[in-house]
Amino acid sequence: MDDDAKPDLTLAPHADRQAIVAEMHTRPAPRLEAPVRVSHLAMLSGRTAASTERRLIGELCAAYGALPPGEHALHHVARLGELELRWERHTEFSTLMLLRGGAFEQPFLEPPLALLPERWLQRLPGQLVEASHIAIIPADQPPPDRNVLAHAFEGHHLMGGRISGEQVRIWTSLRVHGDGFGRVLIQDGGFNPTRLGRLVQRVLELETYRLMALLGLAAARRLMPTLDEMEQVLVELTVQTARIRDAAEERLLLDRLTGLAAEHARHSSDIAYRFGATRAYAELVHERLGRLRLEREGDLEQLSAFLERRFEPAMRTCRSVEERMESLGQRIGRAADLLRTRVDLALQEQNQSLLTSMDERAKLQLRLQQTVEGLSVAAISYYLLGLLSYVLKASAIAIGPMVADIVLALAVPLVVFGVWRIVRRIRRKLGH
């Protein structure tokens, strides 16, 4: 047997085997060498826009003679002249990264995104959530002074830091500037291209996930007035439950409570996914921030301290609104149970009253039946005695009129008693 021969693998592979093997190698970090500039977009396009995005990326690649993305690709890297394009598809959003190497005088004056056709950019599906320009200056270049930073960031308050144990410095304002983009300035500290690429990737992911998480805060703020109103309505309905006077009020109150429950279910369904995504994005923000390992640089405000002071309260607000929604649902359920209990008690009282009335009617029917039985005994006895009197009249000549009258008189109690016994026996048989 040839030891170098390859085994014939005839085992049936799982349908997702290729996908799960390739998952560990998707979205690789770019290889960057300073000086370099980066433009980055994150578009909230939902879960059904992937095919449209692949088609647009394919059109752009065709214009530059580059290979288009695959039919089911979730990421794509292509060289477009002096640009490197990197497209990634996530669950509900997509990112577009453009890299342009080469020296520059002003870090954010001519970003890579400016080289793409504007009409093509306008065709991208979805809504813009995150847009950033990053400029990376080499390690041998002097650090920018205050005037340079103030001009680059339009005078905004800056934060950032230095990577622990390294000479890499980061400056940002976490604001939208006049061009509609956020800005990040990085000074390389001698990182190799792979490590520098991972750094830029983490910075962009930090910004993207931060803004995606804050979408939950916007949803929470929009929901708060509605939530306040629903809670007030529930209090009013609960108070009215104790003042119900008749069945009409019960039905009206039950209708209003049912409507409130339906409204709560609709709002809960609308925000359930958003708040769940916010929790996931917040965890990613903390994870990416921890990996940056930023420490204070001079009098520059530390980025991690700023996010802890501003980002965490926003996440707590989302959790608070989510808990209020859950609590409101439970309270609506308890109010409905209370109202159903009152309705059940009212029904029991009505049933008891109905049973009492039926019992009285049964007694009345029994007395009426007994009266009818008595009349029946009298009528039947009367007719029987009448027949007997005709017989005795016919026999009066033989036995004498007096004897006939005596026999008739003695027969009265016997006939009445006999008829009564017969009627009673018939009634008992019918009763069984």
C-alpha positions in Angstrom: 0.0 0.0 0.0 1.3 3.4 -0.9 1.8 5.5 2.3 1.6 8.7 0.3 -1.8 7.9 -1.2 -4.6 10.2 -0.1 -7.5 8.5 1.6 -10.8 8.5 -0.2 -13.1 10.6 2.0 -16.5 9.3 1.2 -18.3 10.4 4.3 -21.3 12.7 3.7 -20.4 16.2 4.9 -22.9 18.4 6.8 -24.6 21.0 4.6 -23.0 23.8 6.7 -19.5 22.3 7.0 -17.9 24.7 4.5 -19.6 27.7 6.0 -18.6 27.0 9.6 -15.0 26.2 8.7 -14.8 29.4 6.7 -16.4 31.5 9.5 -13.1 31.6 11.5 -11.4 33.2 8.5 -13.9 35.8 7.5 -13.5 39.5 7.9 -9.7 39.5 8.2 -8.0 42.7 9.4 -6.3 44.8 6.7 -2.6 45.2 6.5 -1.7 48.8 6.9 1.5 50.8 6.7 1.6 54.5 7.8 0.9 57.0 6.4 -2.5 55.8 5.4 -6.1 57.1 5.4 -9.3 55.2 6.0 -13.0 55.9 5.3 -15.6 53.8 6.9 -19.4 53.6 6.6 -22.0 51.5 8.5 -25.4 51.3 6.8 -28.4 49.9 8.7 -30.0 48.1 5.8 -31.9 45.2 7.5 -31.6 41.5 6.8 -32.8 41.5 3.2 -30.4 44.0 1.5 -27.4 41.6 1.1 -28.1 40.8 -2.5 -28.5 44.4 -3.5 -25.2 45.3 -1.8 -23.4 42.5 -3.5 -24.8 43.7 -6.9 -23.6 47.3 -6.2 -20.2 46.1 -5.1 -20.0 44.0 -8.2 -20.8 47.0 -10.4 -18.0 49.0 -8.7 -15.5 46.2 -9.1 -16.4 45.8 -12.8 -15.7 49.4 -13.4 -12.2 49.0 -12.0 -11.6 45.5 -13.5 -11.7 43.8 -10.1 -13.3 40.5 -9.2 -16.9 40.9 -7.9 -18.1 39.2 -4.6 -19.4 35.7 -4.7 -23.1 34.9 -5.0 -23.5 34.3 -1.2 -20.5 36.2 0.0 -20.7 38.1 3.3 -17.4 40.0 2.8 -15.3 41.1 -0.1 -11.9 42.7 -0.6 -11.0 44.4 -3.9 -8.4 46.7 -5.3 -9.9 49.7 -7.0 -7.0 51.7 -8.4 -5.2 53.4 -5.5 -8.0 52.3 -3.2 -8.6 49.1 -1.3 -12.3 48.3 -0.8 -13.5 46.1 2.0 -17.2 45.2 2.3 -18.6 43.3 5.2 -22.2 42.1 5.8 -23.4 41.8 9.4 -26.8 40.7 10.8 -28.7 44.0 10.3 -26.0 46.4 8.9 -23.2 46.4 6.4 -19.8 48.2 6.6 -17.8 49.7 3.8 -14.1 50.4 4.4 -11.9 52.3 1.9 -8.1 52.5 2.4 -5.7 54.9 0.7 -2.0 54.8 1.3 0.5 57.6 0.8 1.6 60.8 2.5 -0.8 63.6 3.2 -0.5 67.1 4.7 -4.0 67.5 6.2 -5.3 64.3 7.6 -9.0 64.7 6.8 -8.9 67.0 3.7 -9.1 64.3 0.9 -10.5 61.1 2.4 -10.6 57.9 0.4 -14.4 58.0 0.1 -14.1 61.1 -2.0 -12.7 59.0 -4.9 -15.8 56.9 -5.2 -18.7 58.1 -7.5 -21.2 60.0 -5.6 -24.1 58.5 -7.5 -22.9 55.1 -6.6 -22.8 56.0 -2.9 -26.3 57.3 -3.1 -27.6 53.9 -4.3 -26.4 52.1 -1.2 -29.4 50.6 0.6 -30.2 51.4 4.2 -29.6 54.3 6.5 -26.3 55.7 7.6 -25.5 55.0 11.2 -21.7 55.4 11.5 -19.3 57.3 9.2 -15.7 57.9 10.1 -12.4 59.1 8.6 -9.2 57.7 10.1 -5.8 59.2 9.4 -2.6 57.4 10.5 0.7 59.2 10.7 4.0 57.4 10.8 6.1 56.9 14.0 9.0 59.1 12.8 6.7 62.1 12.3 6.4 64.6 15.2 3.2 64.3 17.2 0.6 66.9 16.3 0.5 70.0 18.5 -2.6 71.6 20.0 -3.1 73.9 17.0 -2.9 71.1 14.5 -5.3 69.0 16.6 -7.7 71.9 17.0 -7.8 72.5 13.3 -8.2 68.8 12.4 -11.0 68.3 14.9 -12.7 71.7 14.4 -12.0 72.7 18.0 -14.0 69.9 19.6 -13.0 68.4 22.9 -10.6 65.6 22.4 -10.1 62.2 24.1 -8.1 59.2 23.5 -4.9 57.9 25.0 -1.8 55.8 24.4 -1.8 52.0 24.0 -0.4 50.5 27.1 3.3 49.7 26.7 3.4 51.1 23.2 4.1 54.5 21.5 0.8 54.4 19.6 -1.4 57.4 20.3 -5.1 57.9 19.4 -7.1 61.2 19.3 -10.8 61.5 18.6 -13.8 63.7 19.6 -16.6 61.1 19.1 -18.5 63.9 17.3 -19.9 64.5 13.8 -17.8 67.1 12.1 -18.7 69.6 9.3 -18.4 66.9 6.6 -20.8 64.6 8.4 -18.1 62.2 9.5 -16.4 61.3 12.8 -12.6 61.6 12.9 -9.8 59.6 14.5 -6.2 60.4 14.3 -3.6 57.7 15.1 0.2 58.0 15.3 1.9 54.7 14.6 4.4 53.5 17.2 6.2 51.0 15.0 3.5 48.4 14.6 3.9 45.9 11.8 1.2 46.1 9.1 -0.9 43.2 10.5 -1.0 44.7 14.0 -1.7 48.2 12.8 -4.6 46.8 10.7 -6.0 45.0 13.7 -5.8 48.3 15.7 -7.7 50.2 13.1 -10.3 47.4 12.9 -10.9 47.5 16.6 -11.2 51.3 16.6 -13.8 51.2 13.8 -15.7 48.3 15.5 -15.7 50.2 18.8 -17.3 53.2 17.1 -19.7 51.2 15.0 -20.9 49.0 17.9 -21.2 52.1 20.1 -23.5 53.8 17.7 -25.5 50.7 17.0 -26.0 50.2 20.7 -27.2 53.8 21.1 -30.0 53.1 18.7 -31.6 51.4 21.6 -31.4 54.6 23.6 -33.2 56.5 20.8 -35.9 53.9 20.8 -36.2 54.0 24.6 -36.6 57.8 24.6 -39.3 57.6 22.0 -41.1 55.0 24.0 -40.9 56.7 27.4 -43.9 59.1 26.9 -46.1 56.2 25.6 -44.9 54.1 28.5 -45.8 56.9 31.0 -49.3 57.2 29.4 -49.9 53.4 29.5 -48.9 53.2 33.2 -51.3 56.1 34.0 -54.1 54.4 32.1 -53.5 51.2 34.0 -53.7 53.0 37.3 -57.0 54.5 36.3 -58.4 51.2 35.2 -57.3 49.5 38.4 -59.0 52.2 40.5 -62.2 51.8 38.4 -62.2 48.1 39.0 -63.0 48.7 42.7 -66.0 51.0 41.7 -67.8 48.7 39.2 -71.6 48.7 39.8 -73.1 46.6 37.0 -72.2 44.3 34.1 -72.2 47.1 31.6 -69.3 48.8 33.4 -67.5 45.4 33.7 -67.7 44.9 29.9 -66.5 48.5 29.2 -63.6 48.1 31.6 -62.6 44.8 30.2 -62.6 46.2 26.7 -60.3 49.0 27.7 -58.0 46.7 29.6 -57.8 44.4 26.6 -56.9 47.3 24.4 -54.2 48.3 26.8 -52.8 44.8 26.7 -52.8 44.8 22.9 -51.0 48.1 22.8 -48.4 46.8 25.3 -47.8 43.7 23.2 -47.3 45.8 20.0 -44.7 48.1 21.6 -43.0 45.1 23.3 -42.7 43.4 19.9 -41.3 46.5 18.3 -38.5 47.0 20.8 -37.7 43.5 21.8 -35.2 43.0 19.0 -33.8 46.5 19.4 -33.1 46.1 23.1 -31.7 42.6 22.6 -29.3 44.0 19.9 -28.3 46.9 22.2 -27.2 44.5 24.9 -25.1 42.5 22.5 -23.5 45.6 21.0 -22.8 47.0 24.4 -20.9 43.8 25.3 -18.9 44.2 22.1 -18.1 47.8 22.9 -16.6 46.8 26.3 -14.7 43.9 24.7 -13.2 46.1 22.0 -12.3 48.9 24.4 -10.6 46.4 26.7 -8.5 45.1 23.8 -7.3 48.6 22.9 -5.6 48.8 26.4 -5.6 52.6 26.3 -4.0 54.6 29.1 -3.8 58.3 29.8 -1.6 60.4 27.6 -0.7 63.8 29.2 -3.8 65.9 29.8 -5.8 64.1 27.1 -9.1 62.7 28.5 -8.9 58.9 28.6 -11.4 57.4 26.1 -12.4 54.5 28.4 -13.2 57.0 31.2 -15.3 59.1 28.8 -17.3 56.1 27.6 -17.8 54.8 31.1 -19.2 58.2 32.1 -21.4 58.7 29.0 -22.1 55.3 27.4 -23.0 53.3 30.6 -25.9 55.7 31.6 -27.4 55.3 28.2 -27.3 51.5 28.5 -28.8 51.7 31.9 -31.6 53.8 30.5 -32.3 51.1 27.9 -32.3 48.4 30.6 -34.6 50.6 32.8 -37.2 51.0 30.0 -37.0 47.3 29.1 -37.7 46.4 32.8 -40.6 48.9 32.9 -42.1 47.3 29.9 -41.8 43.9 31.5 -43.2 45.2 34.8 -46.1 46.9 33.0 -47.0 43.6 31.2 -47.1 41.8 34.6 -49.3 44.5 36.1 -51.7 44.5 33.2 -51.9 40.7 33.7 -52.7 41.1 37.4 -55.3 43.8 36.6 -57.0 41.5 34.1 -56.9 38.6 36.7 -58.6 40.9 39.2 -61.3 42.0 36.8 -61.9 38.4 35.8 -62.2 37.5 39.5 -64.9 40.2 40.0 -66.7 39.0 36.9 -66.5 35.4 38.1 -67.9 36.4 41.5 -70.8 38.3 39.8 -71.5 35.3 37.7 -71.6 33.0 40.8 -74.0 35.4 42.5 -76.2 35.4 39.4 -76.1 31.6 39.3 -76.9 31.3 43.0 -79.9 33.7 42.5 -81.0 31.6 39.5 -80.8 28.4 41.4 -82.8 29.9 44.3 -85.5 31.0 41.8 -85.5 27.6 40.2 -85.9 26.0 43.6 -88.9 28.2 44.5 -90.5 27.5 41.1 -90.0 23.8 41.7 -91.7 24.0 45.1 -94.6 26.0 43.5 -94.9 23.4 40.8 -95.0 20.6 43.5 -97.8 22.4 45.4 -99.7 22.9 42.2 -99.2 19.3 41.2 -100.5 18.2 44.6 -103.5 20.5 44.2 -104.2 19.0 40.7 -103.8 15.5 42.2 -106.4 16.3 44.8 -108.8 17.7 42.2 -108.2 14.7 40.1 -109.1 12.3 42.9 -112.3 14.2 43.6 -113.3 14.3 39.9 -112.6 10.6 39.3 -114.3 9.6 42.6 -117.3 11.8 41.6 -117.7 10.1 38.2 -117.2 6.6 39.7 -119.8 7.2 42.4 -122.1 8.6 39.7 -121.9 5.3 37.8 -122.4 3.4 41.1 -125.6 5.5 41.8 -127.1 4.4 38.4 -126.4 0.8 39.2 -128.0 1.1 42.7 -131.0 3.0 41.3 -131.6 0.1 38.9 -131.3 -2.3 41.9 -133.5 -0.3 44.2 -136.6 -2.3 43.3 -134.9 -5.5 44.5 -133.1 -4.2 47.5 -135.1 -1.2 48.4 -134.3 2.5 48.1 -133.0 2.8 51.6 -130.5 0.0 51.2 -129.4 1.5 47.9 -128.7 4.9 49.6 -126.8 3.2 52.5 -124.6 1.3 50.1 -123.9 4.4 48.1 -123.0 6.3 51.2 -120.7 3.6 52.4 -119.0 3.4 49.0 -118.0 7.1 49.0 -115.0 6.8 51.3 -114.0 3.5 49.8 -114.0 4.9 46.2 -112.2 8.1 47.2 -109.5 6.1 49.1 -109.1 3.7 46.2 -108.8 6.4 43.6 -106.3 8.3 45.8 -104.1 5.2 46.2 -104.2 4.5 42.5 -103.2 8.1 41.6 -100.4 8.1 44.2 -99.0 4.8 42.8 -99.1 6.2 39.3 -97.3 9.4 40.4 -94.6 7.3 42.1 -94.0 5.2 39.1 -93.7 8.3 36.9 -91.3 9.8 39.4 -89.0 6.9 39.2 
